[in-house]
Amino acid sequence: MPFLTIHSNCKPENTEIFLQDAAQFVASELHKPISYVIVTFDYQPQMIFGGNQDINSALVEMKSIGFADKKTLAKNLTDFLAKTLNADADYVNIHFIDMPAKDLSIGGNLLG
């Protein structure tokens, strides 16, 4: 049940395609069914990084039940956002949250 939340001052050319591509990326990287993946994108044109509004940046939260290799995922997700959003890779910040299955449900059923 991966959740990817992206706040960015970069706007994709086509938000619907970006969301679909991001969902496919997450499903592939985490080896999870696409039907479990949720992606949200929040365009924030007034977002600044280090006091500078001209920096193309992203603040990202990646939640999932377990991560096999966060180091590789961090690099791949940063590269994905740099490519698809034109974000400056040095200003893509990701917060990983490992969620216990016992604290999640789908359709009213706990996963753990």
DAQUIRA-V794530 format. One record per residue. N is the residue number from 1. RES is the residue in one small letter. SS is DSSP state (h for helix, s for strand, l for the rest). Layout:
# DAQUIRA-V794530
n=(N | N)
res=(RES | RES)
ss=(SS | SS)
This chain:
# DAQUIRA-V794530
n=(1 | 2 | 3 | 4 | 5 | 6 | 7 | 8 | 9 | 10 | 11 | 12 | 13 | 14 | 15 | 16 | 17 | 18 | 19 | 20 | 21 | 22 | 23 | 24 | 25 | 26 | 27 | 28 | 29 | 30 | 31 | 32 | 33 | 34 | 35 | 36 | 37 | 38 | 39 | 40 | 41 | 42 | 43 | 44 | 45 | 46 | 47 | 48 | 49 | 50 | 51 | 52 | 53 | 54 | 55 | 56 | 57 | 58 | 59 | 60 | 61 | 62 | 63 | 64 | 65 | 66 | 67 | 68 | 69 | 70 | 71 | 72 | 73 | 74 | 75 | 76 | 77 | 78 | 79 | 80 | 81 | 82 | 83 | 84 | 85 | 86 | 87 | 88 | 89 | 90 | 91 | 92 | 93 | 94 | 95 | 96 | 97 | 98 | 99 | 100 | 101 | 102 | 103 | 104 | 105 | 106 | 107 | 108 | 109 | 110 | 111 | 112)
res=(m | p | f | l | t | i | h | s | n | c | k | p | e | n | t | e | i | f | l | q | d | a | a | q | f | v | a | s | e | l | h | k | p | i | s | y | v | i | v | t | f | d | y | q | p | q | m | i | f | g | g | n | q | d | i | n | s | a | l | v | e | m | k | s | i | g | f | a | d | k | k | t | l | a | k | n | l | t | d | f | l | a | k | t | l | n | a | d | a | d | y | v | n | i | h | f | i | d | m | p | a | k | d | l | s | i | g | g | n | l | l | g)
ss=(l | l | s | s | s | s | s | s | l | l | l | l | l | l | h | h | h | h | h | h | h | h | h | h | h | h | h | h | h | h | l | l | l | h | h | h | l | s | s | s | s | s | s | l | l | l | l | l | s | l | l | s | l | l | l | l | l | s | s | s | s | s | s | s | l | l | l | l | l | h | h | h | h | h | h | h | h | h | h | h | h | h | h | h | h | l | l | l | h | h | h | s | s | s | s | s | s | s | l | l | h | h | h | l | s | s | l | l | s | s | l | l)
